[in-house]
Amino acid sequence: MARVRLNVAERREELLRAAVEQIEARGVSSVRIADVASVLGVSNALVLYHFSTKEKLVAAAFAYAAEADLAHLRKLLARRTTAVRRLRAAVRWYAPTGTAKGWRLWIEGWAASLRDPALREVAGDLDQQWKTELAQVIEEGAAAGEFRCEDPRSAAWRLTALLDGMAVQTTSYAGPLSRTTMLRWTDEALARELGVDLADLAGAPVAGPLAAPRPTADRPAPSPPAPGRG
């Protein structure tokens, strides 16, 4: 059966989706241009035409996946509701026990970034964007008098650092912590940063219809929104 002819943008996206799947299955260090080409039934030369090196393909695939997650985060944080509700929905989606599933890719990206300057730059920029989005909503809530937070940026850093650390534990080590415990810790950290009672925070609804699974981790993107992040 003949392959459907794709335009440049469509072909590039197809290659990026395949690269994300192969990175998650094989790891950054083991994935090859040939793996991506083989799964799509195309030549190595075609992959190299769009991405001249494996390093550029990996960096672009990581950015493609993470930016989809970032777009979903922005949808959650843009809802017309209180800052507390938006923040709780976002951090619970982002947590390793939430519906965001891109953590394997992020962990692969962090490890590879130690040796790959291009990937380190991409990952670092996307990480800063996550922190900035959270910090802006914390700042909005503080300005509106919902809670007190003198340093929204530092609060966003501490929250993401906690969630990143929990993700490494659950993804890399499959630790004994239950989903209930992880989400309780997430709520406790958010309540602490916002200076609100945990009982009041727990009364804030979590993400509704928008909290769909990330299209970047264990499944292909729907026709993307986990980056990301995960």
Contacts in CASP RR format, 6 or more apart in sequence:
PFRMAT RR
TARGET T0000
AUTHOR 0000-0000-0000
METHOD contacts of the structure
MODEL  1
MARVRLNVAERREELLRAAVEQIEARGVSSVRIADVASVLGVSNALVLYH
FSTKEKLVAAAFAYAAEADLAHLRKLLARRTTAVRRLRAAVRWYAPTGTA
KGWRLWIEGWAASLRDPALREVAGDLDQQWKTELAQVIEEGAAAGEFRCE
DPRSAAWRLTALLDGMAVQTTSYAGPLSRTTMLRWTDEALARELGVDLAD
LAGAPVAGPLAAPRPTADRPAPSPPAPGRG
3 41 0 8 1.000
3 42 0 8 1.000
6 14 0 8 1.000
8 50 0 8 1.000
11 46 0 8 1.000
11 50 0 8 1.000
12 50 0 8 1.000
13 64 0 8 1.000
14 40 0 8 1.000
15 36 0 8 1.000
15 40 0 8 1.000
15 47 0 8 1.000
15 50 0 8 1.000
15 51 0 8 1.000
15 57 0 8 1.000
16 60 0 8 1.000
16 61 0 8 1.000
16 64 0 8 1.000
16 65 0 8 1.000
17 64 0 8 1.000
17 220 0 8 1.000
17 221 0 8 1.000
18 36 0 8 1.000
18 39 0 8 1.000
18 40 0 8 1.000
19 31 0 8 1.000
19 36 0 8 1.000
19 57 0 8 1.000
19 58 0 8 1.000
19 60 0 8 1.000
19 61 0 8 1.000
20 61 0 8 1.000
20 64 0 8 1.000
20 65 0 8 1.000
20 105 0 8 1.000
20 216 0 8 1.000
21 39 0 8 1.000
21 220 0 8 1.000
22 31 0 8 1.000
22 35 0 8 1.000
22 36 0 8 1.000
22 39 0 8 1.000
23 31 0 8 1.000
23 58 0 8 1.000
23 61 0 8 1.000
23 62 0 8 1.000
23 105 0 8 1.000
23 108 0 8 1.000
24 104 0 8 1.000
24 105 0 8 1.000
24 108 0 8 1.000
24 217 0 8 1.000
24 218 0 8 1.000
26 35 0 8 1.000
27 108 0 8 1.000
28 58 0 8 1.000
28 108 0 8 1.000
28 109 0 8 1.000
28 111 0 8 1.000
28 112 0 8 1.000
28 119 0 8 1.000
29 112 0 8 1.000
31 54 0 8 1.000
31 58 0 8 1.000
32 54 0 8 1.000
33 44 0 8 1.000
33 47 0 8 1.000
33 48 0 8 1.000
33 54 0 8 1.000
33 57 0 8 1.000
34 44 0 8 1.000
36 47 0 8 1.000
36 57 0 8 1.000
37 43 0 8 1.000
37 44 0 8 1.000
37 46 0 8 1.000
37 47 0 8 1.000
47 57 0 8 1.000
51 57 0 8 1.000
51 60 0 8 1.000
55 116 0 8 1.000
55 118 0 8 1.000
55 119 0 8 1.000
56 118 0 8 1.000
58 112 0 8 1.000
58 116 0 8 1.000
58 119 0 8 1.000
59 116 0 8 1.000
59 118 0 8 1.000
59 119 0 8 1.000
59 122 0 8 1.000
62 105 0 8 1.000
62 109 0 8 1.000
62 119 0 8 1.000
62 122 0 8 1.000
62 123 0 8 1.000
63 122 0 8 1.000
63 126 0 8 1.000
64 216 0 8 1.000
65 102 0 8 1.000
65 105 0 8 1.000
65 216 0 8 1.000
65 217 0 8 1.000
65 226 0 8 1.000
65 227 0 8 1.000
65 228 0 8 1.000
66 105 0 8 1.000
66 106 0 8 1.000
66 123 0 8 1.000
66 126 0 8 1.000
66 216 0 8 1.000
66 226 0 8 1.000
66 227 0 8 1.000
66 228 0 8 1.000
66 229 0 8 1.000
66 230 0 8 1.000
67 126 0 8 1.000
67 227 0 8 1.000
67 228 0 8 1.000
68 214 0 8 1.000
68 215 0 8 1.000
68 216 0 8 1.000
68 221 0 8 1.000
68 224 0 8 1.000
68 225 0 8 1.000
68 226 0 8 1.000
68 227 0 8 1.000
68 228 0 8 1.000
69 100 0 8 1.000
69 102 0 8 1.000
69 214 0 8 1.000
69 216 0 8 1.000
69 225 0 8 1.000
69 226 0 8 1.000
69 227 0 8 1.000
69 228 0 8 1.000
69 229 0 8 1.000
69 230 0 8 1.000
70 126 0 8 1.000
70 129 0 8 1.000
70 130 0 8 1.000
70 133 0 8 1.000
70 227 0 8 1.000
70 228 0 8 1.000
70 229 0 8 1.000
71 224 0 8 1.000
71 225 0 8 1.000
71 227 0 8 1.000
72 93 0 8 1.000
72 100 0 8 1.000
72 210 0 8 1.000
72 212 0 8 1.000
72 214 0 8 1.000
72 224 0 8 1.000
72 225 0 8 1.000
72 226 0 8 1.000
72 227 0 8 1.000
73 90 0 8 1.000
73 93 0 8 1.000
73 94 0 8 1.000
73 130 0 8 1.000
73 133 0 8 1.000
73 227 0 8 1.000
73 229 0 8 1.000
74 133 0 8 1.000
75 210 0 8 1.000
75 225 0 8 1.000
76 86 0 8 1.000
76 89 0 8 1.000
76 90 0 8 1.000
76 93 0 8 1.000
76 207 0 8 1.000
76 210 0 8 1.000
76 211 0 8 1.000
77 86 0 8 1.000
77 87 0 8 1.000
77 90 0 8 1.000
77 133 0 8 1.000
77 134 0 8 1.000
77 136 0 8 1.000
77 137 0 8 1.000
78 86 0 8 1.000
79 85 0 8 1.000
79 86 0 8 1.000
79 89 0 8 1.000
79 210 0 8 1.000
82 141 0 8 1.000
82 146 0 8 1.000
82 204 0 8 1.000
83 137 0 8 1.000
83 138 0 8 1.000
83 140 0 8 1.000
83 141 0 8 1.000
83 144 0 8 1.000
83 146 0 8 1.000
83 147 0 8 1.000
84 141 0 8 1.000
84 146 0 8 1.000
84 147 0 8 1.000
84 194 0 8 1.000
84 196 0 8 1.000
84 200 0 8 1.000
84 201 0 8 1.000
84 204 0 8 1.000
85 204 0 8 1.000
85 205 0 8 1.000
86 137 0 8 1.000
87 134 0 8 1.000
87 137 0 8 1.000
87 138 0 8 1.000
87 190 0 8 1.000
87 194 0 8 1.000
88 187 0 8 1.000
88 190 0 8 1.000
88 201 0 8 1.000
88 204 0 8 1.000
88 205 0 8 1.000
88 206 0 8 1.000
89 205 0 8 1.000
89 206 0 8 1.000
89 207 0 8 1.000
89 208 0 8 1.000
89 211 0 8 1.000
90 134 0 8 1.000
90 137 0 8 1.000
90 207 0 8 1.000
91 134 0 8 1.000
91 159 0 8 1.000
91 163 0 8 1.000
91 186 0 8 1.000
91 189 0 8 1.000
91 190 0 8 1.000
92 98 0 8 1.000
92 183 0 8 1.000
92 186 0 8 1.000
92 187 0 8 1.000
92 206 0 8 1.000
92 207 0 8 1.000
93 99 0 8 1.000
93 100 0 8 1.000
93 206 0 8 1.000
93 207 0 8 1.000
93 211 0 8 1.000
94 100 0 8 1.000
94 160 0 8 1.000
94 163 0 8 1.000
94 229 0 8 1.000
94 230 0 8 1.000
95 163 0 8 1.000
95 166 0 8 1.000
95 167 0 8 1.000
95 182 0 8 1.000
95 183 0 8 1.000
95 186 0 8 1.000
96 103 0 8 1.000
96 163 0 8 1.000
96 166 0 8 1.000
96 167 0 8 1.000
96 169 0 8 1.000
96 170 0 8 1.000
96 171 0 8 1.000
96 182 0 8 1.000
97 170 0 8 1.000
97 179 0 8 1.000
97 182 0 8 1.000
97 183 0 8 1.000
97 186 0 8 1.000
98 179 0 8 1.000
98 183 0 8 1.000
99 207 0 8 1.000
99 211 0 8 1.000
99 212 0 8 1.000
99 213 0 8 1.000
99 214 0 8 1.000
100 213 0 8 1.000
100 214 0 8 1.000
100 217 0 8 1.000
100 226 0 8 1.000
100 228 0 8 1.000
100 229 0 8 1.000
100 230 0 8 1.000
101 213 0 8 1.000
101 214 0 8 1.000
101 216 0 8 1.000
101 217 0 8 1.000
101 218 0 8 1.000
101 219 0 8 1.000
101 226 0 8 1.000
101 230 0 8 1.000
102 214 0 8 1.000
102 216 0 8 1.000
102 217 0 8 1.000
102 218 0 8 1.000
102 226 0 8 1.000
102 227 0 8 1.000
102 228 0 8 1.000
102 229 0 8 1.000
102 230 0 8 1.000
103 167 0 8 1.000
103 170 0 8 1.000
103 171 0 8 1.000
103 217 0 8 1.000
103 229 0 8 1.000
103 230 0 8 1.000
104 171 0 8 1.000
104 217 0 8 1.000
104 218 0 8 1.000
105 216 0 8 1.000
105 217 0 8 1.000
105 228 0 8 1.000
105 230 0 8 1.000
106 123 0 8 1.000
106 164 0 8 1.000
106 167 0 8 1.000
106 228 0 8 1.000
106 229 0 8 1.000
106 230 0 8 1.000
107 167 0 8 1.000
107 168 0 8 1.000
107 171 0 8 1.000
107 172 0 8 1.000
109 119 0 8 1.000
109 123 0 8 1.000
110 123 0 8 1.000
112 119 0 8 1.000
113 119 0 8 1.000
113 120 0 8 1.000
113 123 0 8 1.000
113 124 0 8 1.000
114 120 0 8 1.000
126 227 0 8 1.000
126 229 0 8 1.000
127 160 0 8 1.000
130 160 0 8 1.000
130 229 0 8 1.000
131 153 0 8 1.000
131 156 0 8 1.000
131 157 0 8 1.000
131 160 0 8 1.000
132 153 0 8 1.000
132 156 0 8 1.000
134 155 0 8 1.000
134 156 0 8 1.000
134 159 0 8 1.000
134 160 0 8 1.000
135 152 0 8 1.000
135 153 0 8 1.000
135 155 0 8 1.000
135 156 0 8 1.000
136 152 0 8 1.000
138 149 0 8 1.000
138 152 0 8 1.000
138 155 0 8 1.000
138 156 0 8 1.000
138 193 0 8 1.000
138 194 0 8 1.000
139 149 0 8 1.000
139 152 0 8 1.000
141 147 0 8 1.000
141 149 0 8 1.000
142 148 0 8 1.000
142 149 0 8 1.000
142 152 0 8 1.000
146 194 0 8 1.000
147 194 0 8 1.000
147 195 0 8 1.000
147 196 0 8 1.000
148 194 0 8 1.000
148 195 0 8 1.000
149 155 0 8 1.000
149 193 0 8 1.000
149 194 0 8 1.000
149 195 0 8 1.000
155 193 0 8 1.000
155 194 0 8 1.000
158 189 0 8 1.000
158 193 0 8 1.000
159 189 0 8 1.000
159 190 0 8 1.000
159 193 0 8 1.000
162 185 0 8 1.000
162 186 0 8 1.000
162 189 0 8 1.000
163 186 0 8 1.000
166 177 0 8 1.000
166 182 0 8 1.000
166 185 0 8 1.000
166 186 0 8 1.000
167 230 0 8 1.000
169 175 0 8 1.000
169 177 0 8 1.000
170 177 0 8 1.000
170 182 0 8 1.000
187 198 0 8 1.000
187 201 0 8 1.000
187 202 0 8 1.000
188 198 0 8 1.000
190 201 0 8 1.000
191 197 0 8 1.000
191 198 0 8 1.000
191 200 0 8 1.000
191 201 0 8 1.000
194 201 0 8 1.000
212 222 0 8 1.000
212 225 0 8 1.000
213 219 0 8 1.000
213 226 0 8 1.000
214 225 0 8 1.000
214 226 0 8 1.000
214 227 0 8 1.000
214 228 0 8 1.000
214 230 0 8 1.000
215 221 0 8 1.000
215 222 0 8 1.000
215 224 0 8 1.000
215 225 0 8 1.000
215 226 0 8 1.000
216 224 0 8 1.000
216 226 0 8 1.000
216 227 0 8 1.000
216 228 0 8 1.000
216 230 0 8 1.000
217 226 0 8 1.000
217 228 0 8 1.000
217 230 0 8 1.000
END
